[in-house]
Amino acid sequence: MTPYGIYDKPHNLGFVNAGTSYDTAAFAVESIRRWWYAEGRKLYPTATELLIIADGGGSNGSRRKLWKTELQRFANETGLHISVSHFSPGNSKWNPIEHRLFSFISMNWRGKPLANYETALNFIASTTTTAGLKVQCQLDQNSYPKGIKVSKSQLAEIAILRADFHGEWNYTIFPQLKL
């Protein structure tokens, strides 16, 4: 099982998309998409922008071309401006998702056999804290193949504005106009 988590700090809510395939950029964006449709758009009905604070590496890494092309598809689909701020290399340990979500999930299931998906999902979804953390969890059985190549022309089509400060880590992807 491959968990991808979203932590909504203002509401102290966690969302985990538990995949049965590979941890790819397509899986990462699908996890954000699932959170948006299950929780985000209800909690933020007037939102026009989504801020994603992400690790610098892995499936949502700042250098992943597929991450950016999938975010473009998500921006086009939702009309949201997707702002991303990546932790710089070596600093992902400061990502709040590790301290406010996954550490509590780990404590909740420690020492218990995770014999099947249902057991793991139940432990994830039953995770709470005294501060009121609630976690929603979904099983994602879609296939996310490795090795998908993004061409230079596909990359050039992304409506991206890089920030003046470390634009490789901080950028906004805008919905593309439909003609």
MIDOSE-1310 file (N, C-alpha, C; in nm, 2 decimals, decimal comma, always signed):
residues 179
mtpy	+0,08/-0,12/+0,00/+0,00/+0,00/+0,00/+0,09/+0,12/+0,00; +0,05/+0,22/-0,08/+0,12/+0,35/-0,09/+0,03/+0,46/-0,04; +0,06/+0,52/+0,08/-0,02/+0,63/+0,13/+0,03/+0,76/+0,08; -0,07/+0,85/+0,03/-0,03/+0,99/+0,00/-0,13/+1,07/+0,09
giyd	-0,07/+1,16/+0,17/-0,15/+1,23/+0,26/-0,16/+1,38/+0,23; -0,28/+1,44/+0,26/-0,30/+1,58/+0,26/-0,34/+1,62/+0,40; -0,28/+1,73/+0,45/-0,31/+1,78/+0,58/-0,37/+1,92/+0,57; -0,49/+1,94/+0,61/-0,55/+2,07/+0,61/-0,54/+2,13/+0,75
kphn	-0,44/+2,22/+0,76/-0,40/+2,27/+0,89/-0,52/+2,35/+0,96; -0,58/+2,44/+0,89/-0,69/+2,52/+0,95/-0,80/+2,44/+1,01; -0,83/+2,33/+0,95/-0,94/+2,24/+1,00/-0,89/+2,12/+1,08; -0,76/+2,10/+1,09/-0,70/+1,99/+1,15/-0,75/+1,85/+1,10
lgfv	-0,76/+1,85/+0,97/-0,81/+1,73/+0,90/-0,71/+1,66/+0,81; -0,70/+1,53/+0,82/-0,61/+1,46/+0,73/-0,69/+1,38/+0,63; -0,63/+1,36/+0,51/-0,69/+1,28/+0,41/-0,58/+1,20/+0,35; -0,60/+1,07/+0,35/-0,50/+0,97/+0,30/-0,56/+0,90/+0,18
nagt	-0,50/+0,91/+0,07/-0,53/+0,82/-0,05/-0,43/+0,71/-0,05; -0,49/+0,59/-0,02/-0,40/+0,47/-0,01/-0,40/+0,39/-0,14; -0,29/+0,40/-0,21/-0,28/+0,34/-0,34/-0,23/+0,20/-0,34; -0,27/+0,12/-0,44/-0,23/-0,01/-0,46/-0,13/-0,03/-0,57
sydt	-0,10/+0,08/-0,63/+0,00/+0,08/-0,75/+0,12/+0,16/-0,70; +0,19/+0,22/-0,80/+0,32/+0,29/-0,77/+0,29/+0,44/-0,72; +0,39/+0,49/-0,64/+0,39/+0,63/-0,60/+0,45/+0,71/-0,71; +0,36/+0,76/-0,80/+0,41/+0,84/-0,91/+0,35/+0,98/-0,90
aafa	+0,39/+1,07/-0,98/+0,34/+1,20/-0,99/+0,19/+1,20/-1,02; +0,15/+1,11/-1,11/+0,01/+1,10/-1,14/-0,08/+1,06/-1,02; -0,02/+0,97/-0,94/-0,09/+0,92/-0,82/-0,09/+1,04/-0,72; +0,01/+1,12/-0,70/+0,02/+1,23/-0,61/-0,09/+1,33/-0,65
vesi	-0,10/+1,37/-0,77/-0,20/+1,47/-0,81/-0,34/+1,41/-0,80; -0,36/+1,28/-0,83/-0,49/+1,21/-0,81/-0,53/+1,22/-0,67; -0,44/+1,20/-0,58/-0,46/+1,21/-0,43/-0,51/+1,35/-0,40; -0,45/+1,45/-0,45/-0,50/+1,59/-0,43/-0,64/+1,61/-0,49
rrww	-0,66/+1,56/-0,60/-0,79/+1,57/-0,67/-0,90/+1,50/-0,59; -0,87/+1,38/-0,54/-0,96/+1,31/-0,45/-1,00/+1,39/-0,32; -0,89/+1,45/-0,26/-0,92/+1,54/-0,15/-1,00/+1,65/-0,18; -0,97/+1,72/-0,30/-1,05/+1,84/-0,34/-1,20/+1,80/-0,35
yaeg	-1,23/+1,70/-0,42/-1,37/+1,66/-0,45/-1,44/+1,60/-0,32; -1,36/+1,54/-0,23/-1,42/+1,48/-0,11/-1,44/+1,58/+0,00; -1,34/+1,67/+0,01/-1,34/+1,76/+0,13/-1,31/+1,91/+0,09; -1,21/+1,93/+0,01/-1,17/+2,07/-0,02/-1,27/+2,17/-0,07
rkly	-1,34/+2,13/-0,17/-1,44/+2,22/-0,22/-1,56/+2,25/-0,13; -1,59/+2,16/-0,04/-1,69/+2,18/+0,06/-1,64/+2,28/+0,17; -1,51/+2,26/+0,21/-1,45/+2,34/+0,32/-1,42/+2,48/+0,27; -1,39/+2,49/+0,14/-1,34/+2,62/+0,08/-1,42/+2,65/-0,05
ptat	-1,56/+2,67/-0,03/-1,64/+2,68/-0,15/-1,61/+2,80/-0,24; -1,55/+2,90/-0,19/-1,52/+3,02/-0,27/-1,38/+3,03/-0,31; -1,30/+2,92/-0,29/-1,16/+2,92/-0,33/-1,14/+2,94/-0,48; -1,04/+3,02/-0,51/-0,99/+3,03/-0,65/-0,85/+2,98/-0,66
elli	-0,78/+2,96/-0,55/-0,64/+2,92/-0,55/-0,62/+2,81/-0,44; -0,54/+2,72/-0,47/-0,50/+2,61/-0,38/-0,35/+2,62/-0,36; -0,31/+2,62/-0,23/-0,17/+2,62/-0,20/-0,13/+2,48/-0,15; -0,03/+2,43/-0,22/+0,03/+2,30/-0,19/+0,17/+2,32/-0,14
iadg	+0,19/+2,27/-0,01/+0,33/+2,27/+0,04/+0,37/+2,13/+0,03; +0,48/+2,11/-0,05/+0,52/+1,97/-0,08/+0,67/+1,95/-0,05; +0,70/+1,82/-0,04/+0,84/+1,79/-0,02/+0,91/+1,82/-0,15; +1,04/+1,83/-0,15/+1,12/+1,86/-0,27/+1,15/+1,75/-0,36
ggsn	+1,13/+1,62/-0,31/+1,16/+1,51/-0,39/+1,04/+1,41/-0,39; +1,06/+1,29/-0,44/+0,95/+1,19/-0,44/+0,86/+1,22/-0,55; +0,74/+1,17/-0,54/+0,64/+1,17/-0,65/+0,59/+1,32/-0,68; +0,60/+1,41/-0,58/+0,56/+1,55/-0,60/+0,69/+1,64/-0,59
gsrr	+0,80/+1,58/-0,64/+0,92/+1,66/-0,64/+0,92/+1,78/-0,73; +1,00/+1,88/-0,69/+1,01/+2,00/-0,77/+1,06/+1,98/-0,91; +1,13/+1,87/-0,94/+1,19/+1,85/-1,07/+1,11/+1,75/-1,16; +1,00/+1,71/-1,10/+0,91/+1,61/-1,17/+0,83/+1,68/-1,28
klwk	+0,86/+1,65/-1,40/+0,78/+1,71/-1,51/+0,64/+1,66/-1,51; +0,62/+1,53/-1,48/+0,48/+1,47/-1,48/+0,40/+1,54/-1,37; +0,46/+1,57/-1,26/+0,39/+1,64/-1,15/+0,33/+1,77/-1,20; +0,41/+1,85/-1,28/+0,36/+1,97/-1,33/+0,25/+1,96/-1,44
telq	+0,27/+1,86/-1,52/+0,17/+1,84/-1,63/+0,04/+1,79/-1,57; +0,05/+1,70/-1,47/-0,07/+1,66/-1,40/-0,14/+1,77/-1,32; -0,06/+1,86/-1,26/-0,12/+1,97/-1,19/-0,19/+2,07/-1,29; -0,13/+2,08/-1,41/-0,20/+2,16/-1,51/-0,33/+2,10/-1,55
rfan	-0,34/+1,97/-1,56/-0,47/+1,90/-1,59/-0,57/+1,93/-1,48; -0,52/+1,92/-1,35/-0,61/+1,95/-1,24/-0,65/+2,10/-1,23; -0,56/+2,19/-1,26/-0,60/+2,33/-1,27/-0,70/+2,36/-1,38; -0,69/+2,29/-1,49/-0,78/+2,31/-1,60/-0,92/+2,26/-1,56
etgl	-0,92/+2,14/-1,50/-1,04/+2,08/-1,46/-1,12/+2,16/-1,35; -1,05/+2,21/-1,26/-1,12/+2,28/-1,14/-1,13/+2,43/-1,16; -1,04/+2,49/-1,24/-1,04/+2,64/-1,26/-0,95/+2,70/-1,15; -0,89/+2,62/-1,06/-0,81/+2,67/-0,95/-0,67/+2,71/-1,00
hisv	-0,62/+2,82/-0,94/-0,48/+2,85/-0,95/-0,41/+2,76/-0,85; -0,31/+2,68/-0,89/-0,24/+2,59/-0,81/-0,10/+2,64/-0,77; -0,09/+2,70/-0,65/+0,04/+2,75/-0,61/+0,11/+2,64/-0,53; +0,24/+2,62/-0,56/+0,32/+2,51/-0,50/+0,44/+2,57/-0,44
shfs	+0,47/+2,53/-0,32/+0,59/+2,57/-0,25/+0,65/+2,44/-0,20; +0,77/+2,41/-0,26/+0,84/+2,29/-0,22/+0,94/+2,32/-0,10; +0,95/+2,22/-0,01/+1,06/+2,23/+0,08/+1,19/+2,22/+0,01; +1,29/+2,29/+0,04/+1,42/+2,28/-0,02/+1,48/+2,15/+0,02
pgns	+1,58/+2,10/-0,07/+1,64/+1,97/-0,04/+1,69/+1,96/+0,11; +1,66/+1,85/+0,17/+1,71/+1,82/+0,30/+1,62/+1,88/+0,41; +1,51/+1,95/+0,37/+1,43/+2,01/+0,48/+1,29/+1,95/+0,48; +1,26/+1,85/+0,41/+1,13/+1,79/+0,41/+1,09/+1,74/+0,55
kwnp	+1,18/+1,71/+0,63/+1,15/+1,67/+0,77/+1,07/+1,77/+0,85; +1,07/+1,89/+0,80/+0,99/+2,00/+0,86/+0,85/+2,01/+0,81; +0,81/+1,92/+0,71/+0,68/+1,92/+0,65/+0,58/+1,89/+0,76; +0,48/+1,97/+0,79/+0,38/+1,95/+0,89/+0,30/+1,82/+0,88
iehr	+0,29/+1,77/+0,75/+0,22/+1,64/+0,74/+0,29/+1,53/+0,81; +0,42/+1,53/+0,83/+0,49/+1,43/+0,90/+0,46/+1,43/+1,05; +0,45/+1,55/+1,10/+0,43/+1,57/+1,25/+0,29/+1,58/+1,29; +0,20/+1,62/+1,20/+0,06/+1,64/+1,24/-0,03/+1,53/+1,18
lfsf	+0,02/+1,44/+1,09/-0,07/+1,34/+1,04/+0,00/+1,20/+1,05; +0,10/+1,18/+0,97/+0,16/+1,05/+0,96/+0,22/+1,00/+1,09; +0,27/+1,08/+1,17/+0,32/+1,03/+1,30/+0,21/+0,98/+1,39; +0,09/+1,04/+1,38/-0,02/+0,99/+1,46/-0,08/+0,86/+1,40
ismn	-0,08/+0,85/+1,27/-0,12/+0,72/+1,21/-0,03/+0,61/+1,25; +0,10/+0,64/+1,24/+0,20/+0,54/+1,28/+0,18/+0,49/+1,43; +0,16/+0,59/+1,52/+0,13/+0,55/+1,66/+0,01/+0,47/+1,67; -0,09/+0,50/+1,59/-0,22/+0,43/+1,60/-0,21/+0,29/+1,56
wrgk	-0,13/+0,25/+1,47/-0,12/+0,12/+1,42/+0,01/+0,04/+1,46; +0,09/+0,11/+1,55/+0,22/+0,05/+1,59/+0,19/-0,09/+1,66; +0,28/-0,18/+1,62/+0,27/-0,31/+1,68/+0,15/-0,40/+1,63; +0,07/-0,35/+1,54/-0,04/-0,43/+1,50/-0,02/-0,48/+1,35
plan	-0,06/-0,60/+1,33/-0,04/-0,65/+1,19/-0,13/-0,59/+1,09; -0,08/-0,54/+0,99/-0,16/-0,48/+0,88/-0,18/-0,59/+0,77; -0,27/-0,68/+0,80/-0,28/-0,80/+0,72/-0,34/-0,78/+0,59; -0,42/-0,67/+0,57/-0,49/-0,65/+0,45/-0,52/-0,50/+0,44
yeta	-0,57/-0,46/+0,32/-0,60/-0,31/+0,30/-0,71/-0,26/+0,39; -0,81/-0,34/+0,42/-0,92/-0,30/+0,50/-0,87/-0,27/+0,64; -0,78/-0,35/+0,70/-0,72/-0,33/+0,83/-0,64/-0,20/+0,83; -0,56/-0,18/+0,73/-0,48/-0,06/+0,73/-0,57/+0,07/+0,71
lnfi	-0,67/+0,06/+0,63/-0,76/+0,17/+0,61/-0,83/+0,21/+0,74; -0,87/+0,10/+0,81/-0,95/+0,13/+0,94/-0,85/+0,19/+1,04; -0,73/+0,15/+1,05/-0,64/+0,22/+1,14/-0,61/+0,36/+1,10; -0,60/+0,39/+0,97/-0,57/+0,53/+0,92/-0,70/+0,61/+0,96
astt	-0,81/+0,56/+0,92/-0,94/+0,64/+0,94/-0,97/+0,66/+1,09; -0,93/+0,57/+1,18/-0,96/+0,59/+1,32/-0,86/+0,67/+1,40; -0,76/+0,72/+1,33/-0,66/+0,81/+1,39/-0,72/+0,94/+1,44; -0,70/+0,97/+1,56/-0,74/+1,10/+1,62/-0,63/+1,15/+1,72
ttag	-0,65/+1,27/+1,76/-0,56/+1,33/+1,86/-0,64/+1,41/+1,96; -0,58/+1,44/+2,07/-0,65/+1,52/+2,17/-0,68/+1,66/+2,12; -0,60/+1,71/+2,01/-0,62/+1,84/+1,95/-0,74/+1,83/+1,85; -0,79/+1,71/+1,83/-0,91/+1,70/+1,74/-0,89/+1,66/+1,60
lkvq	-0,77/+1,60/+1,57/-0,74/+1,56/+1,43/-0,84/+1,45/+1,39; -0,89/+1,46/+1,27/-0,98/+1,36/+1,21/-0,92/+1,33/+1,08; -0,93/+1,20/+1,04/-0,87/+1,15/+0,91/-0,97/+1,08/+0,83; -0,97/+1,11/+0,71/-1,05/+1,04/+0,61/-0,96/+0,96/+0,52
cqld	-1,00/+0,84/+0,48/-0,91/+0,76/+0,40/-0,98/+0,69/+0,29; -0,92/+0,68/+0,17/-0,98/+0,61/+0,06/-0,88/+0,51/+0,00; -0,93/+0,40/-0,05/-0,84/+0,31/-0,12/-0,85/+0,34/-0,27; -0,73/+0,36/-0,33/-0,72/+0,39/-0,47/-0,66/+0,27/-0,54
qnsy	-0,74/+0,20/-0,62/-0,70/+0,08/-0,69/-0,66/+0,11/-0,84; -0,65/+0,24/-0,87/-0,61/+0,27/-1,01/-0,47/+0,23/-1,03; -0,43/+0,21/-1,16/-0,29/+0,18/-1,19/-0,22/+0,31/-1,23; -0,10/+0,33/-1,18/-0,02/+0,44/-1,20/+0,12/+0,39/-1,25
pkgi	+0,13/+0,37/-1,38/+0,26/+0,32/-1,43/+0,38/+0,41/-1,41; +0,49/+0,35/-1,39/+0,62/+0,42/-1,38/+0,67/+0,46/-1,52; +0,76/+0,55/-1,53/+0,83/+0,58/-1,66/+0,76/+0,66/-1,76; +0,65/+0,73/-1,72/+0,58/+0,81/-1,82/+0,67/+0,93/-1,86
kvsk	+0,69/+0,95/-1,98/+0,78/+1,06/-2,03/+0,70/+1,18/-2,07; +0,75/+1,30/-2,03/+0,68/+1,42/-2,07/+0,77/+1,49/-2,17; +0,72/+1,53/-2,28/+0,80/+1,59/-2,39/+0,82/+1,74/-2,36; +0,92/+1,79/-2,42/+0,95/+1,94/-2,41/+0,83/+2,02/-2,45
sqla	+0,76/+1,98/-2,55/+0,64/+2,05/-2,60/+0,53/+2,05/-2,50; +0,51/+1,93/-2,43/+0,41/+1,92/-2,32/+0,45/+2,01/-2,21; +0,57/+2,02/-2,17/+0,62/+2,10/-2,06/+0,61/+2,25/-2,10; +0,63/+2,28/-2,22/+0,62/+2,42/-2,27/+0,47/+2,47/-2,26
eiai	+0,38/+2,38/-2,26/+0,23/+2,42/-2,26/+0,18/+2,45/-2,12; +0,26/+2,42/-2,02/+0,21/+2,45/-1,88/+0,21/+2,60/-1,86; +0,10/+2,64/-1,81/+0,08/+2,79/-1,77/+0,13/+2,81/-1,63; +0,26/+2,83/-1,63/+0,33/+2,84/-1,50/+0,40/+2,97/-1,48
lrad	+0,38/+3,03/-1,36/+0,45/+3,15/-1,32/+0,54/+3,12/-1,21; +0,67/+3,13/-1,23/+0,77/+3,10/-1,12/+0,79/+3,22/-1,03; +0,80/+3,20/-0,90/+0,82/+3,31/-0,81/+0,96/+3,37/-0,83; +0,98/+3,49/-0,79/+1,12/+3,55/-0,80/+1,21/+3,48/-0,71
fhge	+1,17/+3,44/-0,59/+1,25/+3,37/-0,50/+1,24/+3,22/-0,52; +1,35/+3,16/-0,57/+1,36/+3,02/-0,59/+1,24/+2,97/-0,67; +1,23/+3,01/-0,79/+1,12/+2,97/-0,88/+1,11/+2,83/-0,91; +1,22/+2,76/-0,89/+1,22/+2,61/-0,91/+1,15/+2,54/-0,80
wnyt	+1,13/+2,61/-0,69/+1,06/+2,55/-0,58/+0,92/+2,62/-0,55; +0,90/+2,73/-0,60/+0,78/+2,81/-0,57/+0,72/+2,86/-0,70; +0,60/+2,82/-0,73/+0,54/+2,85/-0,86/+0,39/+2,84/-0,85; +0,32/+2,90/-0,95/+0,18/+2,89/-0,96/+0,15/+2,84/-1,10
ifpq	+0,06/+2,74/-1,11/+0,01/+2,69/-1,24/-0,14/+2,74/-1,25; -0,16/+2,80/-1,36/-0,29/+2,86/-1,39/-0,37/+2,78/-1,49; -0,50/+2,78/-1,47/-0,59/+2,71/-1,57/-0,56/+2,77/-1,71; -0,56/+2,68/-1,81/-0,55/+2,73/-1,94/-0,69/+2,76/-2,00
lkl	-0,69/+2,87/-2,08/-0,81/+2,91/-2,14/-0,86/+2,81/-2,24; -0,99/+2,78/-2,24/-1,05/+2,69/-2,33/-1,09/+2,77/-2,45; -1,05/+2,73/-2,57/-1,09/+2,80/-2,69/-1,20/+2,73/-2,77
